Amino acid sequence: MTVKLQCDPAEAKEIIYSTIDGLSSELREISLDLHKNPEISLQEHRSYKILADYMEKKGFKVTRQVYGMETSFRAEYGEDGSEGRSIGICSEYDALPGLGHACGHNLIAISGLASALAVKALLESGKALGKVVLYGTPSEELLSGKIIMMNNGAFKDIDVCLMLHPSNQNRHYESFFALQDVKVEYHGKPSHAGGAPWNGVNALDAICQAWVSIGLLRQQLQGQDRVHGIITDGGQAPNIIPSFTSGHFYVRSSSAARVDEIKQKVDNCFRAAALATGAEVCTKWRDIGTCKSKCNLSYTHSAKYLEEFGEKLQTRQSQEANPGGASTDFGNLSYAFPSIHPLFDIGTAEFLHTAGFANATHTEQAHKATINASKALSMVAAHTLLDKSFYESTKQEFETTVPLNMRN
């Protein structure tokens, strides 16, 4: 039997907005706590416990350390069934080495809490049927957490997935780049750098040669291509010919296919440096696969509700014509089921991954922006639960946009 739900968007909006407003002070405390105590990828033990404990206290069924990740969790409320749909929401909470929450994951964490709790309130009211699942997703800064979790069975029982990300502007159609990363090692032969350098094989020369070759390669790359990295070990002492050096490099572009093309060129740079210097080279590309670019679906509803708070958004064409160059492991989710990942303005001109942006993510202005964006995102979830035709159109858009051979 099909149940006819008596709830229009205005009524759902009242439930969702009042719920999030009532939680605002608690969420602010959590955000400030995470900001004050940042934990880098795979070490988010305190952060994940704070979030998981909070959701358990709020009536969610919480499972910790799930899907192959020690600092992940799943918080679920509601029931599966043919009469309702399942909403997935993501919270991130890892920080950057040396910069803290310069990507605003303290705000992403509480936006996930707010949205999941708002959907729970709508379900509790009896106005909607379905389920909401909040996924605690660690290690986004390594661009691995959601991919590992999905490879281990996460997200299989949801119909759509939603999350937010703070930024220095509102961008609902951000074209996140696909990414692969590689760790490279050069092995040479040590020798006295002053007394008998000719007896050595200089591993530092090798990685420097690779570095220069990659730099020269850039003039032959396309505008959306990126190759960047660091030397993680450059030798032990200036009077010893280094016998070992290592580096870590990222390759990004607008599609996974283009990343594969650039990988071959970068590998050639590594091999050529080994040949020129006599060192041996060892490369290891990430074994969980490429972090994919994000598939953009229509953001009409989330934009509508955000604009009600006085926020300004550029046209879709303008946003997609000016990609920001960042990457996210949420991109892989967007090729598995309908998903949205809007960026929201927290009132700063500072770019992400800077000390200035880290300072902005703990302000009252940033918190207010997160609360408003969470309301807008929750309304997308409400439309998905309440309006079957809305969900079916979203599903159709996904199936049209993402061919079968591109889906995870």
C-alpha positions as CSV (number, residue, x, y, z in Angstrom):
1,M,0.0,0.0,0.0
2,T,1.3,3.4,-0.9
3,V,1.2,5.9,2.0
4,K,0.2,9.5,1.0
5,L,2.3,11.9,3.2
6,Q,0.7,15.1,4.2
7,C,3.6,17.5,4.3
8,D,4.5,20.3,2.0
9,P,7.9,21.9,1.6
10,A,7.0,24.8,3.9
11,E,6.0,22.5,6.7
12,A,9.2,20.4,6.3
13,K,11.2,23.7,6.2
14,E,9.8,24.7,9.6
15,I,10.7,21.4,11.1
16,I,14.2,21.4,9.7
17,Y,15.1,25.0,10.3
18,S,13.8,24.9,13.9
19,T,15.7,21.7,14.6
20,I,19.0,23.1,13.3
21,D,18.6,26.4,15.2
22,G,18.0,24.5,18.4
23,L,21.2,22.6,17.9
24,S,23.3,25.6,16.9
25,S,25.0,26.3,20.2
26,E,25.9,22.6,20.8
27,L,27.3,22.4,17.2
28,R,29.4,25.5,17.8
29,E,31.0,23.9,20.8
30,I,31.9,20.8,18.8
31,S,33.3,22.9,15.9
32,L,35.5,25.0,18.3
33,D,36.7,21.8,20.1
34,L,37.7,20.2,16.8
35,H,39.4,23.4,15.6
36,K,41.4,23.7,18.9
37,N,42.4,20.1,18.8
38,P,43.2,19.3,15.1
39,E,44.1,15.7,14.1
40,I,45.6,14.8,10.8
41,S,44.4,12.0,8.5
42,L,44.2,8.5,10.0
43,Q,44.9,10.0,13.5
44,E,41.4,11.5,14.1
45,H,40.8,9.3,17.2
46,R,39.5,12.1,19.5
47,S,37.5,13.9,16.8
48,Y,35.7,10.8,15.5
49,K,34.8,9.8,19.1
50,I,33.3,13.2,19.8
51,L,31.1,13.0,16.7
52,A,30.1,9.4,17.2
53,D,29.2,9.9,20.8
54,Y,27.1,12.9,20.0
55,M,25.0,11.1,17.4
56,E,24.5,8.2,19.8
57,K,23.3,10.5,22.4
58,K,20.9,12.0,19.9
59,G,19.2,8.6,19.3
60,F,21.2,7.3,16.3
61,K,22.4,3.7,16.0
62,V,26.1,4.2,15.9
63,T,28.7,1.7,14.6
64,R,32.4,2.6,15.1
65,Q,35.5,1.6,13.1
66,V,33.6,0.5,10.0
67,Y,34.5,-0.3,6.4
68,G,38.2,-0.7,7.0
69,M,38.9,2.6,8.7
70,E,39.9,2.8,12.3
71,T,38.5,6.4,12.8
72,S,35.3,6.0,10.8
73,F,31.7,5.6,12.0
74,R,28.2,5.1,10.7
75,A,25.2,6.7,12.5
76,E,21.8,5.5,11.3
77,Y,18.2,6.4,12.0
78,G,15.0,5.1,10.4
79,E,14.1,2.1,8.4
80,D,14.6,0.6,5.0
81,G,11.5,0.0,3.0
82,S,9.8,0.4,-0.4
83,E,7.8,3.5,0.9
84,G,10.8,5.6,1.7
85,R,14.3,6.5,0.5
86,S,17.7,6.4,2.2
87,I,19.7,9.6,2.6
88,G,23.5,9.5,3.0
89,I,25.4,12.4,4.5
90,C,29.1,12.8,5.1
91,S,31.1,14.4,7.9
92,E,34.8,15.0,7.5
93,Y,37.1,15.9,10.4
94,D,40.7,15.4,9.6
95,A,43.1,18.5,9.6
96,L,46.2,19.5,7.7
97,P,49.7,19.0,9.0
98,G,51.1,22.2,10.3
99,L,47.9,24.2,9.4
100,G,45.2,22.7,11.4
101,H,41.6,23.1,10.0
102,A,42.7,25.1,7.0
103,C,40.2,23.2,4.9
104,G,37.4,23.8,7.3
105,H,36.6,20.2,8.2
106,N,35.5,21.3,11.7
107,L,32.6,23.0,9.8
108,I,32.0,20.0,7.6
109,A,31.8,17.8,10.6
110,I,29.0,19.8,12.2
111,S,27.2,20.4,8.9
112,G,26.9,16.6,8.7
113,L,25.6,16.4,12.3
114,A,23.1,19.3,11.7
115,S,21.8,17.8,8.4
116,A,21.4,14.3,9.7
117,L,19.6,15.5,12.9
118,A,17.3,17.7,10.8
119,V,16.3,14.8,8.6
120,K,15.8,12.6,11.7
121,A,13.4,15.3,13.1
122,L,11.4,15.2,9.8
123,L,11.2,11.4,10.0
124,E,10.2,11.5,13.7
125,S,7.4,13.9,12.9
126,G,5.7,11.2,10.8
127,K,5.7,13.5,7.8
128,A,8.2,11.4,5.9
129,L,9.3,7.8,5.6
130,G,12.8,6.5,5.0
131,K,16.3,6.5,6.6
132,V,19.2,8.8,7.2
133,V,22.8,7.6,7.5
134,L,25.6,9.9,8.6
135,Y,29.0,8.6,7.6
136,G,32.0,9.7,9.5
137,T,34.6,9.8,6.8
138,P,38.3,10.2,7.9
139,S,41.4,10.8,5.8
140,E,39.9,13.2,3.2
141,E,43.1,15.2,3.0
142,L,44.9,12.0,1.8
143,L,42.0,11.6,-0.6
144,S,41.4,8.1,0.5
145,G,38.8,7.7,3.2
146,K,35.6,7.5,1.2
147,I,37.2,5.4,-1.5
148,I,38.4,2.8,1.1
149,M,35.1,2.8,2.8
150,M,33.2,2.4,-0.5
151,N,35.5,-0.4,-1.5
152,N,34.6,-2.1,1.7
153,G,30.9,-1.9,1.3
154,A,29.9,1.5,2.6
155,F,27.1,3.5,0.9
156,K,25.5,0.4,-0.6
157,D,22.1,1.0,1.1
158,I,21.6,4.7,0.3
159,D,19.8,6.4,-2.6
160,V,21.6,9.7,-2.6
161,C,24.5,11.3,-0.8
162,L,25.0,14.9,0.4
163,M,27.7,16.9,2.0
164,L,28.9,20.5,2.3
165,H,32.3,22.2,2.1
166,P,33.3,25.7,3.3
167,S,35.0,28.0,0.9
168,N,35.8,31.6,0.1
169,Q,32.8,31.8,-2.2
170,N,29.5,29.9,-3.0
171,R,30.2,27.4,-5.7
172,H,27.7,24.6,-6.2
173,Y,29.2,23.5,-9.5
174,E,32.8,23.3,-8.5
175,S,34.7,21.1,-11.0
176,F,36.9,19.0,-8.6
177,F,39.9,17.4,-10.3
178,A,40.7,13.7,-10.6
179,L,43.9,12.8,-8.8
180,Q,46.5,10.1,-8.5
181,D,49.6,10.2,-6.3
182,V,52.9,8.4,-6.4
183,K,55.7,7.8,-4.0
184,V,59.1,7.5,-5.7
185,E,62.4,6.2,-4.2
186,Y,65.9,6.4,-5.7
187,H,68.6,4.0,-4.5
188,G,72.3,4.9,-5.2
189,K,75.6,4.2,-3.6
190,P,77.2,6.2,-0.7
191,S,80.6,7.7,-0.9
192,H,82.7,10.5,0.7
193,A,81.4,13.6,-1.0
194,G,84.8,15.3,-0.8
195,G,87.3,12.5,-0.9
196,A,85.9,10.1,-3.5
197,P,82.6,11.4,-5.0
198,W,83.3,9.4,-8.2
199,N,82.8,6.2,-6.2
200,G,79.2,7.1,-5.4
201,V,75.9,7.0,-7.2
202,N,74.0,10.1,-6.2
203,A,70.4,9.4,-5.4
204,L,69.8,13.1,-4.7
205,D,71.0,14.0,-8.2
206,A,68.4,11.5,-9.5
207,I,65.4,13.0,-7.7
208,C,66.6,16.5,-8.6
209,Q,66.8,15.5,-12.2
210,A,63.3,14.1,-12.0
211,W,62.1,17.3,-10.4
212,V,63.6,19.4,-13.2
213,S,62.2,17.1,-15.8
214,I,58.7,17.4,-14.4
215,G,59.1,21.2,-14.3
216,L,60.0,21.2,-18.0
217,L,57.1,18.8,-18.7
218,R,54.6,21.4,-17.5
219,Q,55.0,23.6,-20.6
220,Q,53.7,20.7,-22.7
221,L,50.7,20.0,-20.3
222,Q,47.2,21.4,-20.8
223,G,45.8,24.2,-18.8
224,Q,43.8,21.9,-16.4
225,D,46.7,19.6,-15.7
226,R,48.7,19.8,-12.4
227,V,51.8,17.9,-11.2
228,H,53.2,18.9,-7.8
229,G,55.1,17.3,-5.0
230,I,57.7,17.3,-2.3
231,I,61.1,15.7,-1.6
232,T,60.5,13.6,1.6
233,D,64.1,12.5,2.0
234,G,67.0,14.3,0.5
235,G,69.9,12.6,2.2
236,Q,71.5,12.4,5.6
237,A,74.6,14.6,5.5
238,P,76.3,17.1,3.1
239,N,79.6,15.1,3.2
240,I,78.0,11.9,2.1
241,I,76.9,11.1,-1.5
242,P,73.2,10.3,-0.8
243,S,72.4,6.6,-1.3
244,F,68.7,7.1,-0.8
245,T,66.1,9.8,-1.6
246,S,62.4,9.8,-1.9
247,G,59.5,12.1,-3.0
248,H,55.7,12.2,-3.0
249,F,53.9,13.7,-6.1
250,Y,50.3,14.4,-7.0
251,V,49.0,14.3,-10.6
252,R,45.6,16.1,-11.2
253,S,43.4,16.8,-14.1
254,S,39.8,17.2,-15.2
255,S,39.2,13.5,-15.7
256,A,40.6,10.1,-14.6
257,A,41.4,9.3,-18.2
258,R,43.6,12.4,-18.6
259,V,45.3,11.6,-15.2
260,D,46.3,8.2,-16.7
261,E,47.9,10.0,-19.7
262,I,49.9,12.3,-17.5
263,K,51.0,9.4,-15.2
264,Q,52.9,7.9,-18.2
265,K,54.7,11.1,-18.8
266,V,55.7,11.5,-15.1
267,D,56.9,7.9,-15.0
268,N,59.1,8.6,-18.0
269,C,60.6,11.5,-16.0
270,F,61.4,9.2,-13.1
271,R,62.9,6.5,-15.3
272,A,65.0,9.0,-17.3
273,A,66.5,10.4,-14.1
274,A,67.5,6.9,-13.0
275,L,69.1,6.2,-16.3
276,A,71.0,9.5,-16.4
277,T,72.4,9.1,-12.9
278,G,72.8,5.3,-12.6
279,A,70.5,5.1,-9.6
280,E,67.7,2.6,-9.3
281,V,64.2,3.9,-9.1
282,C,61.1,2.4,-7.4
283,T,57.6,4.0,-7.9
284,K,54.3,3.2,-6.1
285,W,51.1,4.7,-7.3
286,R,48.1,4.6,-4.9
287,D,46.6,1.1,-4.9
288,I,43.1,2.2,-4.1
289,G,42.7,3.7,-7.6
290,T,42.3,7.2,-8.9
291,C,40.4,9.8,-6.9
292,K,37.8,10.8,-9.5
293,S,36.6,14.2,-10.6
294,K,33.2,15.2,-9.2
295,C,30.1,14.6,-11.4
296,N,27.9,17.7,-11.2
297,L,24.1,17.2,-11.0
298,S,21.6,20.0,-10.7
299,Y,21.8,22.2,-7.6
300,T,18.6,24.1,-8.2
301,H,17.0,23.3,-4.8
302,S,20.1,23.8,-2.6
303,A,20.8,27.0,-4.4
304,K,17.2,28.2,-4.0
305,Y,17.2,27.8,-0.2
306,L,20.7,29.2,0.2
307,E,19.7,32.3,-1.8
308,E,16.9,32.8,0.7
309,F,19.6,33.7,3.2
310,G,20.8,36.5,0.9
311,E,23.7,34.5,-0.6
312,K,24.8,35.2,-4.2
313,L,25.7,32.4,-6.6
314,Q,27.3,32.6,-10.0
315,T,25.7,30.8,-13.0
316,R,26.5,27.2,-13.5
317,Q,28.3,28.0,-16.8
318,S,30.5,30.6,-15.0
319,Q,31.3,28.2,-12.2
320,E,32.2,25.2,-14.4
321,A,34.3,27.4,-16.7
322,N,36.6,28.4,-13.9
323,P,37.7,25.2,-12.0
324,G,39.4,25.7,-8.7
325,G,41.9,22.8,-9.1
326,A,41.1,21.0,-5.8
327,S,40.3,17.3,-5.5
328,T,38.0,15.3,-3.2
329,D,37.4,11.6,-2.5
330,F,33.7,12.5,-2.6
331,G,34.2,12.5,-6.4
332,N,34.2,8.7,-6.5
333,L,30.8,8.7,-4.7
334,S,29.4,11.0,-7.3
335,Y,29.9,8.2,-9.9
336,A,28.1,5.6,-7.8
337,F,24.8,7.3,-7.1
338,P,23.2,10.8,-7.2
339,S,25.3,13.2,-5.0
340,I,25.8,16.8,-4.4
341,H,28.8,18.6,-2.7
342,P,28.2,22.4,-2.7
343,L,30.8,24.8,-1.5
344,F,29.5,27.6,0.8
345,D,31.1,31.0,1.5
346,I,32.2,31.5,5.1
347,G,33.0,35.2,4.7
348,T,36.7,35.3,4.0
349,A,38.8,36.1,0.9
350,E,41.5,33.7,2.0
351,F,42.1,30.6,-0.1
352,L,41.8,27.1,1.4
353,H,44.9,25.4,2.8
354,T,46.3,28.6,4.2
355,A,46.7,29.9,7.8
356,G,44.3,32.7,7.0
357,F,41.5,30.2,6.0
358,A,42.2,28.2,9.2
359,N,41.7,31.3,11.3
360,A,38.4,32.0,9.4
361,T,36.9,28.6,10.1
362,H,36.4,29.3,13.8
363,T,34.7,32.6,13.5
364,E,31.0,33.3,14.4
365,Q,30.4,34.3,10.8
366,A,31.7,30.9,9.5
367,H,29.4,29.1,12.0
368,K,26.4,31.1,10.9
369,A,27.2,30.3,7.3
370,T,27.5,26.6,8.1
371,I,24.1,26.6,9.9
372,N,22.4,28.3,6.9
373,A,24.1,26.0,4.4
374,S,23.1,23.0,6.5
375,K,19.5,24.1,6.3
376,A,19.6,24.4,2.6
377,L,21.2,21.0,2.2
378,S,18.7,19.4,4.5
379,M,15.9,20.7,2.4
380,V,17.3,18.8,-0.6
381,A,17.1,15.7,1.6
382,A,13.5,16.6,2.5
383,H,12.5,16.9,-1.2
384,T,14.1,13.6,-1.8
385,L,12.0,11.9,0.9
386,L,8.8,13.7,0.3
387,D,8.6,14.0,-3.5
388,K,9.1,10.8,-5.4
389,S,9.1,12.7,-8.7
390,F,11.9,14.8,-7.5
391,Y,14.0,11.7,-6.6
392,E,13.1,10.1,-9.9
393,S,14.2,13.1,-11.9
394,T,17.5,13.3,-9.9
395,K,18.1,9.6,-10.6
396,Q,17.3,10.1,-14.3
397,E,19.8,13.0,-14.4
398,F,22.4,10.8,-12.8
399,E,21.8,8.0,-15.3
400,T,22.0,10.4,-18.2
401,T,25.1,12.2,-16.9
402,V,27.1,9.1,-15.8
403,P,27.3,6.3,-18.4
404,L,27.3,2.7,-17.1
405,N,31.0,2.3,-17.9
406,M,32.0,5.2,-15.7
407,R,30.0,4.1,-12.6
408,N,31.7,2.6,-9.6
